Structure formats: C-alpha cells, structure tokens
Amino acid sequence: MRKNMITTTQFATETGLPYTTVVRWAQNGVIPGVEKEETPRGPVWWIPQAALDRLEDWRPRRGRPARPPKKAPARKKARAS
C-alpha cells in the first residue's frame, strides 16, 4: 500500500459517491494527482488523500451542462404600402 494514497473503492466509500463515478473520474484525469498501477488482476487507481480533503475544490458540477443562450429571432421588416 502506498503512503497517503487511497484506492477508488476507499474514495467512493468515504465520499458516498458511486464507485463507477470515481473510476470514470480517475480514468479521465478529473481527480488531481491520481496514479494508475498495473497489477496481475487489472489496474489499480491510487488517489492522494489530499484530493479527498479538497473534494469541493475540484469536483465537477452536478447535472447536465447549461445550454448556451438562445439568439433572438430576426425581426421581419415592415412592408411599405
């Protein structure tokens, strides 16, 4: 075991987040300082304890990203009679 590092399972348990979310964040590099170690049973992701302590500083916002504002529709010109 590495010093000051925890596994994705431990991180998920401590934060109450789904394990799959934590693994996806690790794979996509969202978690700062995450390290991947190849083992005979498959990869193990090591997360610094400090990342757990500063979770609110780097955690992605929840929900769907906001849509860009809609453009105002073009106005029709009035016909001269």
Protein Blocks (a to p, Z undefined) as FASTA:
>chain_A
ZZhiacfklmmmmnopafklmmmmmmnomaghiacdddfkbpcddddfklmmmmmmmocc
edjddddddddddddddddZZ
